[in-house]
Amino acid sequence: MAFSIALTVANALLGEGVSLGSLLAGVSVGLVLSLLAGAVVGGLLIQVVRRTGGVPGAAVLIVLVAVTSVWLAVVSARWAEEQLDVHAEVESLLVAMIAGVIVGNTSAENRFAAILERLGPPVYVVFFTLTGLGLHLDALLGAAVPAALLWAVRGAGLWTGSRAAMTIAGEDKQVRKVAWKAFVPQAGIALALAATVAETYPKFGATMATVVIGTVVLNEAIGPFFLRSALEAVGETDSESEPSH
């Protein structure tokens, strides 16, 4: 939701100038349309999971519903522009997240998760291959310094935010101390948002996306070690039962 709001505000600031009222209207309409589209997609996913028997058939229908979420996002934004004269950003990513929340709070959650687990590997191959095609090593090396700075800022934010959250939640001292490490790993959604920025702003979006991808590469490289360290610190691993290598 924050990303959709930021994108709407950025478009307004980079455009010919929009009044505060128009800006608020665009953000509000975009969020409402995203919620409605997410509810539709979530309802479709629940029906697919409940009414299909085999996993292959359900997987095909889930992919079709995912395509529908993208179509709904485009159609909703166009409808707001034509019928309400409001420029609203309806992000398919936000629509999918809302749909996931809906499915995740129904009895269809477990079977849906099992289907996604089997459907995930080929989707990941395509997704990360396409991401790699748009990543140039010279650009990545050129963005190394800002990527490292962004990584440091993100880490500081994780430390501050998680420590405050764990304090409010009443967690013990050890959890408050290491919780931030568990949030360092990063990949899919960040790459998707970076691709959205690159597509929306052709002039500078590619550079910004490269910086973000560089940060993701850092987080993917060291994130698992941070996560394991956090789990071990709070006693959530059983090292003795793990096979030695």
Phi and psi in degrees as a GROMACS rama.xvg file:
@    title "Ramachandran Plot"
@    xaxis  label "Phi"
@    yaxis  label "Psi"
@TYPE xy
-63.2852  -37.2373  ALA-2
-64.4869  -44.3437  PHE-3
-61.885  -41.3627  SER-4
-63.7949  -45.0554  ILE-5
-62.249  -39.4965  ALA-6
-66.0805  -40.6664  LEU-7
-64.2051  -44.2697  THR-8
-64.9212  -41.9199  VAL-9
-62.5755  -42.1356  ALA-10
-62.1628  -38.2138  ASN-11
-67.6201  -43.0404  ALA-12
-68.5914  -31.9978  LEU-13
-89.4715  -5.11264  LEU-14
-88.0381  -157.683  GLY-15
-79.9269  -2.03018  GLU-16
111.657  125.461  GLY-17
-130.832  140.982  VAL-18
-69.8408  160.917  SER-19
-60.7218  -38.5465  LEU-20
-63.127  -43.3208  GLY-21
-65.5221  -37.4108  SER-22
-64.5297  -46.6094  LEU-23
-63.825  -38.5637  LEU-24
-63.9189  -42.1587  ALA-25
-62.5057  -43.7607  GLY-26
-64.7245  -46.0665  VAL-27
-63.9763  -47.1922  SER-28
-63.8961  -40.3918  VAL-29
-61.2684  -42.4074  GLY-30
-67.9356  -41.613  LEU-31
-63.572  -45.3414  VAL-32
-65.3454  -35.9525  LEU-33
-64.4999  -42.0852  SER-34
-62.5187  -43.5724  LEU-35
-65.3377  -46.0815  LEU-36
-63.6971  -40.1252  ALA-37
-63.1221  -37.5107  GLY-38
-64.8947  -40.0105  ALA-39
-64.4808  -48.168  VAL-40
-64.294  -42.0589  VAL-41
-60.4314  -42.5362  GLY-42
-61.9657  -41.0665  GLY-43
-63.8386  -42.3006  LEU-44
-63.6711  -40.2874  LEU-45
-61.4091  -43.4306  ILE-46
-65.5496  -39.2371  GLN-47
-61.5745  -46.4127  VAL-48
-65.4572  -41.1114  VAL-49
-77.8053  -29.6851  ARG-50
-103.488  -7.20881  ARG-51
-103.902  142.344  THR-52
-88.2617  -63.2051  GLY-53
-78.8797  153.196  GLY-54
-66.8671  -42.9857  VAL-55
-57.1719  -45.533  PRO-56
-63.6731  -42.3015  GLY-57
-64.1807  -38.1046  ALA-58
-62.8461  -42.7292  ALA-59
-62.4097  -44.6319  VAL-60
-66.1947  -35.8901  LEU-61
-63.9979  -40.1477  ILE-62
-62.8774  -41.4911  VAL-63
-63.7758  -38.6072  LEU-64
-66.1142  -37.4513  VAL-65
-61.3587  -41.0705  ALA-66
-63.1206  -38.3219  VAL-67
-61.547  -36.7811  THR-68
-63.5325  -38.2909  SER-69
-66.4252  -43.2661  VAL-70
-63.0116  -42.5077  TRP-71
-62.5572  -38.6744  LEU-72
-61.854  -44.5169  ALA-73
-66.8816  -45.9296  VAL-74
-65.2365  -39.8261  VAL-75
-63.5144  -44.3817  SER-76
-64.0988  -40.3023  ALA-77
-66.7126  -39.7264  ARG-78
-62.9531  -42.6922  TRP-79
-62.1104  -38.2065  ALA-80
-67.1542  -43.5593  GLU-81
-82.0657  -41.2465  GLU-82
-92.2576  -33.9712  GLN-83
-107.398  -7.67094  LEU-84
55.7423  42.3521  ASP-85
-127.593  130.213  VAL-86
-86.5604  109.493  HIS-87
-122.276  138.437  ALA-88
-94.3278  115.612  GLU-89
-112.899  100.689  VAL-90
-86.1085  130.148  GLU-91
-63.4365  -28.7756  SER-92
-64.3207  -42.5186  LEU-93
-66.971  -39.8697  LEU-94
-58.9097  -43.8808  VAL-95
-66.0985  -38.9032  ALA-96
-64.4968  -41.2649  MET-97
-64.0831  -41.9324  ILE-98
-61.5651  -39.9461  ALA-99
-63.6643  -39.5435  GLY-100
-61.7929  -40.5809  VAL-101
-65.3086  -47.4541  ILE-102
-65.9501  -38.1843  VAL-103
-67.2776  -12.285  GLY-104
-111.959  25.6412  ASN-105
-126.944  174.898  THR-106
-70.218  -10.9799  SER-107
-83.3554  -1.72116  ALA-108
-59.6074  -48.7276  GLU-109
-63.1668  -45.7465  ASN-110
-69.0083  -37.0624  ARG-111
-62.3249  -43.0442  PHE-112
-63.547  -39.2212  ALA-113
-65.0819  -39.8016  ALA-114
-66.3205  -42.9045  ILE-115
-63.6948  -34.2331  LEU-116
-63.002  -36.5484  GLU-117
-80.5933  -29.4221  ARG-118
-81.8714  -22.5449  LEU-119
-60.1793  -50.5036  GLY-120
-52.3942  -50.1155  PRO-121
-65.3084  -33.5401  PRO-122
-66.0041  -41.8635  VAL-123
-62.3493  -39.709  TYR-124
-60.1063  -47.6976  VAL-125
-64.7238  -45.4221  VAL-126
-61.8077  -50.7407  PHE-127
-74.4448  -26.4901  PHE-128
-66.3261  -45.2258  THR-129
-62.7323  -37.764  LEU-130
-63.2943  -43.0104  THR-131
-65.3868  -33.618  GLY-132
-62.162  -31.5868  LEU-133
-91.9244  5.08563  GLY-134
-107.261  117.523  LEU-135
-103.866  130.187  HIS-136
-61.7933  -36.7323  LEU-137
-65.1757  -38.6705  ASP-138
-68.5706  -36.9913  ALA-139
-66.3168  -41.329  LEU-140
-65.1578  -38.1328  LEU-141
-66.8919  -25.6001  GLY-142
-97.1179  11.2168  ALA-143
-61.1649  -44.634  ALA-144
-66.3661  -53.0388  VAL-145
-62.5439  -31.6873  PRO-146
-65.2195  -41.2855  ALA-147
-64.9891  -38.4553  ALA-148
-65.8579  -42.0953  LEU-149
-63.9081  -38.3431  LEU-150
-61.0816  -42.9758  TRP-151
-65.5519  -41.7547  ALA-152
-64.6111  -42.156  VAL-153
-62.8698  -43.6168  ARG-154
-61.2701  -41.4782  GLY-155
-64.2243  -38.6223  ALA-156
-65.2771  -40.6023  GLY-157
-63.4652  -42.2512  LEU-158
-63.4233  -47.1073  TRP-159
-66.1701  -48.8867  THR-160
-66.3208  -44.2021  GLY-161
-69.1469  -37.2341  SER-162
-64.501  -41.7319  ARG-163
-65.1003  -43.4307  ALA-164
-64.2448  -43.2556  ALA-165
-68.1307  -31.349  MET-166
-66.8683  -45.3375  THR-167
-63.1883  -37.2003  ILE-168
-76.8359  -7.44839  ALA-169
78.3209  24.2616  GLY-170
-73.3002  159.812  GLU-171
-73.2488  172.643  ASP-172
-61.0113  -40.4471  LYS-173
-64.9601  -41.7191  GLN-174
-65.0291  -43.9296  VAL-175
-60.3307  -32.543  ARG-176
-73.806  -37.1655  LYS-177
-113.429  -3.75377  VAL-178
-57.3756  -35.6184  ALA-179
-59.0882  -30.0291  TRP-180
-63.2719  -30.8917  LYS-181
-69.5684  -17.4624  ALA-182
-98.442  0.514826  PHE-183
-67.1287  -42.3018  VAL-184
-55.2625  140.627  PRO-185
-156.718  141.969  GLN-186
-161.389  -91.7072  ALA-187
-53.0852  -60.2861  GLY-188
-65.4858  -34.9804  ILE-189
-64.739  -40.2661  ALA-190
-66.168  -38.813  LEU-191
-64.9054  -41.5293  ALA-192
-66.3703  -38.8208  LEU-193
-62.6787  -41.0257  ALA-194
-64.0306  -36.9304  ALA-195
-63.5822  -43.118  THR-196
-63.3487  -43.6244  VAL-197
-61.4612  -37.7078  ALA-198
-75.3366  -36.4815  GLU-199
-73.4765  -36.9216  THR-200
-122.037  86.1981  TYR-201
-60.8704  -30.5427  PRO-202
-71.0985  -47.004  LYS-203
-122.734  -6.57854  PHE-204
-63.2986  -36.5398  GLY-205
-63.6937  -40.9846  ALA-206
-64.891  -44.1649  THR-207
-62.8098  -41.7717  MET-208
-63.1237  -37.4861  ALA-209
-63.229  -41.1267  THR-210
-62.8617  -44.2843  VAL-211
-64.1478  -43.5013  VAL-212
-64.0935  -37.9449  ILE-213
-60.3731  -40.2334  GLY-214
-64.7386  -40.8654  THR-215
-62.9218  -40.3114  VAL-216
-59.5346  -43.8395  VAL-217
-60.6343  -45.4693  LEU-218
-67.0614  -35.9155  ASN-219
-68.3698  -34.7347  GLU-220
-71.5362  -40.2979  ALA-221
-109.524  -13.1681  ILE-222
-55.9649  -46.8914  GLY-223
-58.8892  -36.2184  PRO-224
-68.0886  -39.1555  PHE-225
-63.8696  -43.8191  PHE-226
-62.7021  -46.0445  LEU-227
-62.1088  -40.5358  ARG-228
-60.5654  -42.1658  SER-229
-65.6808  -43.191  ALA-230
-64.6204  -40.3762  LEU-231
-66.7373  -36.9119  GLU-232
-65.3483  -28.7649  ALA-233
-104.208  11.0407  VAL-234
73.8417  28.689  GLY-235
-97.9207  11.4118  GLU-236
-123.731  156.251  THR-237
-119.787  80.2223  ASP-238
-61.3839  -31.6404  SER-239
-67.7835  -28.8613  GLU-240
-88.0079  -7.97304  SER-241
-81.6939  141.488  GLU-242
-68.3786  142.941  PRO-243
-86.2814  148.879  SER-244
